[in-house]
């Protein structure tokens, strides 16, 4: 009897060691996958503050929380099951789907460039937004954009663990989804609240801390404006990069090979960190140009479609009635003082 008990203990210890080993493997895989997706994480961090710009200070963190929850829902409920199923049964379909999302990012970035420089619809200077439909629309737009960026993060992570069993892939992607969401929106929360931190230091502290606070208060509007522009460039860059990699995976190699050869030439000519940085800049610049060109084409198509589609006529209730004489449009108070015979 005691032999059976100790045999059971041995089995439990073996299972515990196996579980610990599996956790170590999953942690290592999640670390590799997260490192591969670091570039997209930076883009996501740069894009998101643009959607928080214009909100009143007390709504900034609640809005970031809503976007973060939407991002996690994107990753865990929609992207994760779809990516696992596609990788298991239809792996060839992942690339075209990702390219559709990349095209949408290119369109969003090019549309913002058109609004800034091309005479498109310019939005008025944003006023402080407190709840209501404007907040819902901004949050929905941020979550839509996050969906594409999250999809690329998850697909990159999936490619890193493609040879693992299905359950290991699933657990690794859950870890990556949680870690990336916390990282991105934690950093975004710090960025958008930095001016409040500066105001606290400026009013509650003295000496160099107060000076630091005043500097933060003065600098943060400019930082957020720069981040907004970086976010537009990031959408073009990420969208263009998705398309660049996608067309290569689908069998059309010239552009990708041209960029790859340029990167190799730079790395041979300029060794070390400087060469790696220059090679990265080349890849980023080409991807951004591709994103801008593709996005501009989509914007032009959408503009043409919008002009060709019939516009709805205003309702009769929206048109001011024009019947009656000028006397009927007179001030009622005047008619009361001068009644008609």
C-alpha positions as CSV (number, residue, x, y, z in Angstrom):
1,X,0.0,0.0,0.0
2,X,2.8,2.4,1.0
3,X,4.6,1.5,-2.3
4,X,1.5,2.6,-4.2
5,X,1.3,5.8,-2.3
6,X,5.0,6.7,-3.0
7,X,4.5,5.8,-6.6
8,X,1.6,8.2,-6.7
9,X,3.9,10.9,-5.1
10,X,6.6,10.2,-7.8
11,X,4.0,10.6,-10.5
12,X,2.8,13.9,-9.0
13,X,6.4,15.2,-8.7
14,X,7.0,14.1,-12.3
15,X,3.9,15.9,-13.5
16,X,4.9,19.0,-11.5
17,X,8.3,19.0,-13.1
18,X,6.7,18.6,-16.5
19,X,4.4,21.5,-15.8
20,X,7.2,23.7,-14.6
21,X,9.2,22.8,-17.8
22,X,6.2,23.6,-19.9
23,X,5.8,26.9,-18.2
24,X,9.4,27.7,-18.8
25,X,9.0,26.8,-22.4
26,X,5.9,28.9,-22.7
27,X,7.6,31.8,-21.0
28,X,10.6,31.6,-23.3
29,X,8.4,31.3,-26.4
30,X,6.3,34.3,-25.2
31,X,9.5,36.3,-24.7
32,X,10.8,35.5,-28.2
33,X,7.4,36.3,-29.7
34,X,7.1,39.6,-27.8
35,X,10.6,40.6,-28.9
36,X,9.7,39.9,-32.5
37,X,6.5,42.1,-32.1
38,X,8.3,44.9,-30.4
39,X,8.2,47.1,-33.5
40,X,4.4,46.8,-33.8
41,X,4.1,47.5,-30.0
42,X,6.0,50.8,-30.6
43,X,3.6,51.7,-33.4
44,X,0.6,50.9,-31.2
45,X,2.0,53.1,-28.4
46,X,2.5,56.0,-30.9
47,X,-0.9,55.6,-32.5
48,X,-3.1,55.4,-29.4
49,X,-2.5,58.9,-27.8
50,X,-3.9,60.5,-31.0
51,X,-7.3,59.1,-30.0
52,X,-7.2,60.5,-26.5
53,X,-6.3,64.0,-27.6
54,X,-9.1,66.5,-26.9
55,X,-10.7,64.7,-24.0
56,X,-11.1,66.5,-20.7
57,X,-8.4,65.3,-18.1
58,X,-10.8,63.4,-16.0
59,X,-11.9,61.3,-19.0
60,X,-8.4,60.4,-20.3
61,X,-7.8,57.4,-18.1
62,X,-11.3,56.0,-18.4
63,X,-11.0,56.3,-22.2
64,X,-7.6,54.5,-22.2
65,X,-9.2,51.8,-20.0
66,X,-12.0,51.3,-22.5
67,X,-9.6,51.1,-25.4
68,X,-7.4,48.7,-23.5
69,X,-10.4,46.4,-22.7
70,X,-11.4,46.6,-26.3
71,X,-7.8,45.7,-27.3
72,X,-7.8,42.7,-25.0
73,X,-11.2,41.6,-26.3
74,X,-9.8,41.9,-29.9
75,X,-6.9,39.7,-29.0
76,X,-8.5,37.0,-26.9
77,X,-12.0,36.7,-28.3
78,X,-11.6,37.4,-32.0
79,X,-8.0,37.2,-33.1
80,X,-6.7,34.3,-30.9
81,X,-9.3,31.7,-31.9
82,X,-9.3,32.8,-35.5
83,X,-5.5,32.7,-35.7
84,X,-5.3,29.3,-34.1
85,X,-8.0,27.8,-36.3
86,X,-6.5,29.3,-39.5
87,X,-3.0,28.1,-38.5
88,X,-4.3,24.6,-37.9
89,X,-6.6,24.2,-40.9
90,X,-6.0,27.1,-43.4
91,X,-2.6,28.5,-42.8
92,X,-2.4,30.0,-46.3
93,X,-5.3,32.4,-45.5
94,X,-3.5,34.2,-42.7
95,X,-1.4,36.4,-45.1
96,X,-4.3,37.7,-47.3
97,X,-6.4,38.5,-44.3
98,X,-3.5,40.4,-42.7
99,X,-2.9,42.3,-46.0
100,X,-6.5,43.4,-46.0
101,X,-5.9,44.9,-42.5
102,X,-2.7,46.4,-43.7
103,X,-4.5,48.1,-46.5
104,X,-7.0,49.6,-44.1
105,X,-4.1,51.0,-42.0
106,X,-2.6,52.5,-45.1
107,X,-6.0,54.1,-45.9
108,X,-6.4,55.5,-42.4
109,X,-2.9,57.0,-42.5
110,X,-3.2,58.4,-46.0
111,X,-6.6,59.9,-45.2
112,X,-5.1,61.8,-42.2
113,X,-2.3,63.1,-44.5
114,X,-4.9,64.2,-47.0
115,X,-6.8,66.1,-44.3
116,X,-3.6,67.8,-43.2
117,X,-2.1,68.8,-46.6
118,X,-4.5,68.0,-49.4
119,X,-7.5,70.2,-48.8
120,X,-9.7,67.4,-47.5
121,X,-12.1,67.8,-44.6
122,X,-10.3,69.5,-41.8
123,X,-11.6,68.8,-38.3
124,X,-12.0,71.9,-36.1
125,X,-9.7,72.3,-33.1
126,X,-10.9,69.7,-30.6
127,X,-12.7,70.9,-27.6
128,X,-12.7,69.0,-24.3
129,X,-14.9,66.0,-24.7
130,X,-16.9,64.6,-21.8
131,X,-18.7,61.3,-22.6
132,X,-21.5,61.1,-25.1
133,X,-21.4,60.0,-28.8
134,X,-18.0,61.7,-29.5
135,X,-16.3,59.7,-26.9
136,X,-17.9,56.5,-28.1
137,X,-16.9,57.3,-31.7
138,X,-13.3,58.0,-30.7
139,X,-13.1,54.8,-28.6
140,X,-14.6,52.7,-31.4
141,X,-12.1,54.2,-34.0
142,X,-9.2,53.5,-31.7
143,X,-10.4,49.9,-31.1
144,X,-10.8,49.4,-34.9
145,X,-7.2,50.6,-35.5
146,X,-5.9,48.5,-32.6
147,X,-7.5,45.4,-34.1
148,X,-5.1,45.6,-37.1
149,X,-2.1,46.2,-34.9
150,X,-3.1,43.5,-32.5
151,X,-3.6,41.1,-35.4
152,X,-0.1,41.6,-36.6
153,X,1.3,41.2,-33.0
154,X,-0.6,37.9,-32.6
155,X,0.4,36.6,-36.1
156,X,4.1,37.5,-35.5
157,X,3.9,35.7,-32.1
158,X,2.1,32.7,-33.8
159,X,4.9,32.4,-36.4
160,X,7.4,32.1,-33.6
161,X,5.6,29.1,-32.0
162,X,4.2,27.6,-35.2
163,X,6.0,24.2,-34.5
164,X,4.6,24.0,-30.9
165,X,1.5,21.9,-30.1
166,X,-1.8,23.6,-30.3
167,X,-2.3,24.0,-26.5
168,X,1.2,25.5,-26.1
169,X,0.5,27.9,-29.0
170,X,-2.7,29.0,-27.4
171,X,-1.2,29.6,-23.9
172,X,1.8,31.5,-25.4
173,X,-0.6,33.8,-27.4
174,X,-2.6,34.5,-24.3
175,X,0.5,35.5,-22.4
176,X,1.6,37.7,-25.3
177,X,-1.8,39.3,-25.5
178,X,-1.9,40.1,-21.8
179,X,1.7,41.4,-21.7
180,X,1.5,43.5,-24.8
181,X,-1.8,45.1,-23.8
182,X,-0.5,46.0,-20.3
183,X,2.7,47.4,-21.8
184,X,1.1,49.5,-24.5
185,X,-1.7,51.0,-22.5
186,X,0.4,51.4,-19.4
187,X,2.8,53.5,-21.4
188,X,0.0,55.4,-23.1
189,X,-1.6,56.2,-19.7
190,X,1.7,57.6,-18.4
191,X,2.2,59.7,-21.5
192,X,-1.2,61.3,-21.5
193,X,-1.2,62.0,-17.7
194,X,2.4,63.4,-17.7
195,X,1.0,66.9,-17.8
196,X,-1.0,66.3,-14.6
197,X,2.1,64.9,-12.9
198,X,3.9,68.1,-14.0
199,X,1.1,70.3,-12.6
200,X,1.2,68.4,-9.3
201,X,5.0,68.9,-9.1
202,X,4.7,72.6,-10.1
203,X,2.1,73.4,-7.4
204,X,3.0,71.0,-4.6
205,X,6.8,71.0,-4.7
206,X,9.6,73.6,-4.7
207,X,13.0,74.0,-6.3
208,X,14.1,71.8,-9.1
209,X,11.0,69.5,-8.8
210,X,8.7,72.5,-9.3
211,X,10.9,73.5,-12.3
212,X,10.6,70.0,-13.7
213,X,6.8,70.1,-13.3
214,X,6.6,73.4,-15.1
215,X,8.7,72.0,-17.9
216,X,6.5,68.9,-18.2
217,X,3.3,71.1,-18.3
218,X,4.8,73.2,-21.1
219,X,6.2,70.3,-23.1
220,X,3.4,67.7,-23.0
221,X,1.1,69.5,-25.5
222,X,4.0,69.5,-28.0
223,X,4.9,65.9,-27.2
224,X,1.3,64.8,-27.8
225,X,1.1,66.7,-31.1
226,X,4.3,65.0,-32.2
227,X,3.0,61.6,-31.1
228,X,-0.1,62.3,-33.1
229,X,2.0,62.8,-36.3
230,X,4.1,59.8,-35.4
231,X,0.9,57.8,-35.1
232,X,-0.1,58.7,-38.6
233,X,3.4,57.8,-39.9
234,X,3.2,54.6,-37.9
235,X,0.0,53.5,-39.5
236,X,1.6,54.0,-43.0
237,X,4.7,52.2,-41.9
238,X,3.0,49.2,-40.3
239,X,0.4,48.9,-43.1
240,X,3.1,49.2,-45.8
241,X,5.3,46.6,-44.0
242,X,2.4,44.2,-43.8
243,X,1.9,44.6,-47.6
244,X,5.6,44.3,-48.3
245,X,6.0,41.0,-46.4
246,X,2.6,39.8,-47.7
247,X,3.3,40.1,-51.4
248,X,6.7,38.4,-50.8
249,X,5.0,35.5,-49.0
250,X,2.4,35.2,-51.8
251,X,5.2,34.8,-54.4
252,X,6.0,38.3,-55.7
253,X,9.5,39.0,-54.6
254,X,11.1,42.0,-56.4
255,X,10.3,44.8,-53.9
256,X,11.1,42.8,-50.8
257,X,14.4,41.5,-52.4
258,X,15.3,45.1,-53.3
259,X,14.8,46.2,-49.7
260,X,16.5,43.2,-48.3
261,X,19.6,43.7,-50.6
262,X,19.8,47.4,-49.6
263,X,19.7,46.3,-45.9
264,X,22.4,43.8,-46.4
265,X,24.6,46.3,-48.2
266,X,24.2,48.8,-45.4
267,X,25.0,46.2,-42.8
268,X,28.2,45.2,-44.7
269,X,29.2,48.8,-45.2
270,X,28.4,50.1,-41.7
271,X,28.9,47.4,-39.0
272,X,27.4,47.5,-35.6
273,X,24.5,49.4,-34.1
274,X,24.8,52.3,-36.6
275,X,24.4,49.9,-39.5
276,X,21.5,48.1,-37.9
277,X,19.8,51.5,-37.3
278,X,20.3,52.6,-40.9
279,X,19.0,49.3,-42.3
280,X,16.0,49.6,-40.1
281,X,15.4,53.2,-41.3
282,X,15.6,52.0,-45.0
283,X,13.0,49.3,-44.3
284,X,10.8,51.7,-42.4
285,X,11.0,54.4,-45.1
286,X,10.2,52.0,-47.9
287,X,7.3,50.5,-46.0
288,X,6.0,54.0,-45.2
289,X,6.2,55.0,-48.9
290,X,4.4,51.8,-49.9
291,X,1.7,52.6,-47.3
292,X,1.3,56.1,-48.5
293,X,1.0,55.1,-52.1
294,X,-1.5,52.3,-51.4
295,X,-3.4,54.4,-49.0
296,X,-3.6,57.3,-51.4
297,X,-5.0,55.0,-54.1
298,X,-7.7,53.8,-51.7
299,X,-8.5,57.3,-50.6
300,X,-8.9,58.4,-54.2
301,X,-11.2,55.4,-54.8
302,X,-13.3,56.3,-51.8
303,X,-13.5,59.9,-52.8
304,X,-14.7,58.9,-56.3
305,X,-17.3,56.5,-54.9
306,X,-18.5,59.1,-52.4
307,X,-19.0,61.6,-55.3
308,X,-20.8,59.0,-57.5
309,X,-23.1,57.7,-54.9
310,X,-26.4,59.6,-54.6
311,X,-26.6,61.9,-51.6
312,X,-29.8,61.6,-49.4
313,X,-32.1,64.6,-49.8
314,X,-33.0,66.5,-46.6
315,X,-36.2,65.6,-44.9
316,X,-39.1,67.9,-45.4
317,X,-39.0,68.7,-41.6
318,X,-35.4,69.9,-42.0
319,X,-36.4,72.6,-44.6
320,X,-37.8,75.8,-43.2
321,X,-41.3,76.5,-44.5
322,X,-41.4,79.3,-46.9
323,X,-45.2,79.6,-47.3
324,X,-47.1,82.7,-46.2
325,X,-46.7,86.4,-46.7
326,X,-44.1,88.7,-45.2
327,X,-46.8,89.7,-42.7
328,X,-47.0,86.1,-41.4
329,X,-43.3,86.2,-40.7
330,X,-43.5,89.3,-38.6
331,X,-43.0,89.3,-34.9
332,X,-46.1,87.9,-33.1
333,X,-45.7,90.4,-30.4
334,X,-46.1,93.2,-33.0
335,X,-49.3,91.6,-34.3
336,X,-50.6,91.5,-30.8
337,X,-50.0,95.2,-30.3
338,X,-51.5,96.1,-33.7
339,X,-54.4,93.6,-34.2
340,X,-55.9,93.4,-37.6
341,X,-59.4,94.8,-38.1
